[in-house]
Amino acid sequence: MADQYKRILVIDDDFKGRETLMKILGTENYSVVSAETGASALRVLKSDKLNLVLLDLILPDVNGIEILKIIKKENPLLPVIIISSYGTIKDAVEAIKEGAYDFLEKSPFDKNKFLFLVHRALEREKIEREILFLKEELLKKYQMVGISEPMNKIFSLIDDIAPKKVSILITGESGVGKELIARAIHNRSDRNEKPFVKINCAAIPKELIESELFGYEKGAFTDAKDQKKGKLEVAEEGNLLLDEVGDMGIPAQAKLLRFLQEGEFERLGSTKTIKVDVRIIASTNKKLEREIAKGNFREDLYYRLNVVHVYVPPLRERTDDIPVLADYFLEAICDEHGIPKKSLTADAIEFLKSQTWKGNCRELRNIIERSVIVIKHSEINSKDILNVMEIDNRAAIQLYNKPLRQARDDFERNYILKLLSTYNWNLGKTAQVLEIDRTHLYRKIKQLNIEVP
């Protein structure tokens, strides 16, 4: 039996034909509404939530093709079946070209074919809306949030580089959101309908990374029971994220370099050359320059990957983002767990901003999630967060129970870091604000083990 919640609009100026279609659809328990003219149809389209349109080509005030164009412009997912007594092959071709789902002649009218077509069109509409919903949910899950100057610069850079087929290197500490940036680049590129594939180079043993990346033929090694495509083939015409690329072994680096240079590779155990169109995005929390000096990373590969560099500062250097991130996590987690929206008090926000967040956004989200689940009242304050972080009075005393020199060094390090971040690591400007000379600031940076990006 048909779904009574599926709503269908019949647009036809022929009373008899319109009533026939409505009667057939009514016996199948569809909800049906009708219109005799293009103008009345447009009013229904604006005010009613529809799942399918049945459209006659010949209307008293407008050509049916014009109505079709308006429908597809305003609601691309709404399927339209053209039904006409005067249909020609030319009409059918034009209708399909303009986005009609199908074309059906009134005479001779085939009831079974008509209902089959309606059912199939409604199924397609349902699937396409589900796909759209899943895409929207995915975008929400991987949404980037930030209002600080460093993040605004990153947003601008993403918009600039996303449409271009250039290799991109994203660096920053663990948990800052490197994968989110890679996904944002994918979503804003002309490859967004193609695959986004991720491979975690740190999670795969170095001797297996080649087979994961390039694939293999049956019998290429002991456990190669069947042929397998590598991630490069799976990502055809899309984007491939090499997460923690600094952990990739040297043999795989050599093959990756060849792919970046020539756009081709061979599967393990094969001599057949494969060409694919894939944009490489790499990310790492390691200082690749140091890995090069140690002999762990190829310098030529580094320059191939680092065509565009996106550095993501740690959360402690962009504290302006903490309130908006915390609220975003709070809303998302409450929604995920079916809990009424909670809020953070002003002192809770200040407490969160005062933390160093070694795990960055990932650690902040973890604390917010634990707070949402553990704290029963709707307002979460700083004391609640302290309890969730398992810092009792004894631990709090221990936190401040440190030698004066160490406490002073900790304060100076955090203060200088904040200023450097505020002035985009401009040493001259930072030294001016601190009222010390640039040489003194440079010595302080070395003394306090501050890493300059």
ABEGO torsion letter per residue (X at the ends): XBBAABBBBBBBABAAAAAAAAAAAAAAGBBBBBBABAAAAAAAAAABBBABBBBBABBAABBAAAAAAAAAAABAABBBBBBBAABBAAAAAAAAAAGBABBBBAOBBBAAAAAAAAAAAAAAAAAAAAAAAAAAAAAAAABBBEABAAAAAAAAAAAAAAABBBBBBBBEBBGAGAAAAAAAAAAABAAAABBBBBBBAAABBAAAAAAAAAEBBBGABAABABBBBBAAAAABGBBBBBBGAAABBAAAAAAAAAAAAAGBBBBBGBABBBBBBBBBBBBBABBAAAAAAAGABBAAAAAAAAABBBBBBBAAABAAAAAAAAAAAAAAAAAAAGBBBBBBBAAAAAAAAABAGAAEAAAAAAAAAAAAAABABABBBAAAAAAAAGBBAAAAAAAABBBAAAAAAAAAAAAAAAAAAAAGGBAAAAAAAAGBBAAAAAAAAAAAGBBBX
